[in-house]
């Protein structure tokens, strides 16, 4: 791999974040032992999936299997077997339940602030609809996901959804916070102060039923 490849710098930054989270990992697995996939490798693999827009965990496993670059980034030797997609997904779910993804993002943001790459002054809230895992066959409240609400993007049919919102620092385009709200159609306007407060470290306003992710 060439010395100026972007993944080299990203790997260095990620390793710093993972080192800061090492005690959190130890607490997570103190009672039941380490999982079949180390959390450090899980997070690196998920980061590759986002950076390269890989559509599914199955395709991600295939990419890691034959790519020397991806193996190096994740931390797999050339002769190590790549995990199957089901095992990978289950281990990822375990990390999400422990809010590790949220902690990872927070550490990345603090790293950027320490290097002068993030401002607390100017933000943009960017929202989209996240489709819920629930049935929309009737107009009754969903029993499988009661907080989901019918919403639609322009020109598309209505689906049970949530409002996913990213708080973006305008100077360098860094995502500094992510939150999910009920799909009310006005979530970005109603809860912008809460979002900005959570991302900048300043006191937030009073919002509704949002949840940081």
C-alpha positions in Angstrom: 0.0 0.0 0.0 1.4 3.4 -0.9 2.6 5.7 1.9 0.2 8.5 1.0 -3.0 6.4 0.9 -5.8 8.1 2.9 -6.5 5.0 4.9 -3.1 5.2 6.5 -4.0 8.5 8.2 -7.5 7.3 9.0 -6.1 4.1 10.6 -3.8 6.1 12.9 -6.7 8.3 14.0 -9.0 5.3 14.5 -6.3 3.5 16.6 -6.1 6.5 18.9 -9.8 6.5 19.4 -9.9 2.7 20.1 -7.1 3.1 22.6 -9.2 5.7 24.5 -12.1 3.2 24.5 -10.1 0.2 25.6 -11.3 0.5 29.2 -14.9 0.7 28.0 -14.4 -2.6 26.1 -12.9 -4.2 29.2 -16.0 -3.2 31.2 -18.4 -4.5 28.5 -16.9 -7.9 28.4 -15.8 -8.4 32.0 -18.6 -10.8 33.0 -19.0 -12.8 29.8 -15.7 -12.6 28.1 -14.6 -11.2 24.7 -16.9 -11.9 21.7 -16.0 -13.9 18.7 -15.0 -10.8 16.9 -12.8 -8.2 18.7 -14.7 -4.8 19.0 -11.7 -3.0 17.5 -12.0 -5.0 14.3 -15.7 -4.7 14.2 -15.5 -0.9 14.3 -12.8 -0.7 11.7 -14.8 -2.9 9.4 -17.9 -0.8 9.9 -15.9 2.3 9.1 -14.8 0.7 5.8 -18.4 -0.1 5.0 -19.4 3.6 5.5 -16.3 5.1 3.7 -16.7 2.9 0.6 -20.6 2.8 0.6 -20.7 -1.0 0.7 -24.4 -2.0 0.6 -24.5 -5.0 2.9 -22.6 -6.9 5.5 -22.3 -9.9 3.1 -20.6 -7.7 0.5 -18.4 -6.2 3.1 -17.1 -9.6 4.1 -16.4 -10.4 0.5 -14.5 -7.2 0.1 -12.4 -7.8 3.2 -11.7 -11.4 2.1 -10.0 -10.5 -1.1 -8.6 -7.0 -0.4 -5.1 -6.8 1.2 -5.8 -3.1 1.9 -9.0 -3.9 3.8 -7.4 -6.8 5.7 -4.6 -4.5 6.8 -7.1 -1.7 7.9 -9.3 -4.1 9.9 -6.4 -6.0 11.5 -6.7 -9.4 9.8 -3.6 -11.4 8.6 -3.6 -12.7 5.1 -4.2 -16.3 6.2 -7.0 -15.4 8.7 -10.5 -16.5 7.8 -13.0 -13.7 7.3 -16.2 -13.9 9.5 -19.5 -14.9 8.1 -22.1 -12.0 7.7 -24.5 -13.3 10.3 -21.8 -13.5 13.0 -20.6 -10.1 12.1 -24.1 -8.5 12.3 -24.8 -10.1 15.7 -21.6 -8.8 17.1 -22.3 -5.3 15.7 -25.8 -5.3 17.3 -24.0 -6.1 20.6 -21.9 -3.0 20.2 -24.9 -0.8 19.4 -26.7 -2.0 22.5 -23.7 -0.9 24.6 -23.7 2.5 22.8 -20.1 2.0 21.6 -20.8 3.6 18.2 -22.0 6.8 20.1 -18.8 6.8 22.2 -16.7 6.2 19.1 -18.2 9.3 17.4 -17.7 11.4 20.6 -14.0 10.5 20.7 -13.6 11.3 17.0 -15.2 14.7 17.6 -13.0 15.4 20.6 -9.9 14.5 18.5 -11.0 16.9 15.8 -11.6 19.7 18.4 -8.1 19.1 20.0 -6.6 19.6 16.5 -8.6 22.7 15.8 -10.7 21.1 13.1 -14.1 21.7 14.6 -15.8 25.0 15.5 -18.5 25.5 18.1 -20.0 28.4 16.2 -21.7 27.4 13.0 -23.7 24.2 12.4 -26.2 22.8 10.0 -28.9 20.1 10.8 -29.2 17.7 7.9 -32.2 15.3 8.1 -33.6 12.3 6.3 -36.3 9.6 6.8 -35.2 6.3 8.3 -37.6 3.5 7.4 -38.8 1.5 10.5 -38.8 -2.3 10.7 -42.5 -2.4 11.0 -45.6 -3.1 8.9 -47.6 -0.3 7.4 -50.6 -2.4 6.2 -53.1 -0.6 8.3 -53.6 2.9 9.7 -53.6 1.6 13.3 -50.5 2.3 15.4 -47.8 -0.2 14.7 -47.5 -3.0 17.3 -44.0 -3.9 16.3 -42.7 -0.3 16.4 -45.3 2.0 18.1 -43.1 5.1 17.9 -42.8 5.0 14.1 -45.0 7.4 12.2 -46.2 7.4 8.6 -44.1 9.8 6.5 -42.9 10.1 3.0 -40.2 11.6 0.8 -41.3 13.8 -2.1 -42.8 11.7 -4.9 -42.7 8.4 -2.9 -45.3 6.5 -0.9 -45.7 6.9 2.8 -43.8 4.5 5.1 -43.5 4.0 8.8 -40.4 6.1 9.6 -38.2 8.0 12.0 -36.5 11.3 11.4 -32.7 10.9 11.3 -30.7 14.1 11.8 -27.0 14.8 11.6 -25.4 17.9 13.1 -22.7 19.1 10.8 -20.0 21.6 11.7 -19.8 24.0 8.7 -16.1 24.8 8.6 -14.8 21.4 7.7 -18.1 19.4 7.2 -17.5 17.2 10.2 -20.5 15.3 11.7 -20.5 16.1 15.4 -23.7 14.5 16.5 -26.5 12.2 15.3 -30.0 12.0 16.7 -33.3 10.2 15.8 -36.7 11.8 16.3 -40.3 10.9 15.6 -41.1 11.7 12.0 -43.2 14.7 12.7 -42.2 16.7 9.6 -40.9 19.5 11.7 -38.2 17.7 13.8 -35.3 19.6 12.4 -36.8 23.0 13.2 -38.3 22.0 16.6 -35.2 20.3 18.0 -32.3 22.2 16.4 -31.3 23.8 19.7 -31.1 20.4 21.5 -29.1 19.0 18.6 -26.6 21.9 18.6 -26.3 21.9 22.4 -25.4 18.2 22.4 -22.9 18.6 19.6 -21.1 21.7 20.9 -21.1 20.9 24.6 -23.2 24.0 25.3 -26.5 23.7 27.2 -29.4 22.5 25.0 -32.9 23.7 24.7 -35.9 21.7 25.7 -36.9 19.2 23.0 -39.2 16.2 22.5 -38.5 12.5 22.3 -35.2 12.5 20.5 -32.5 10.0 21.1 -28.8 10.3 20.4 -27.2 7.6 18.2 
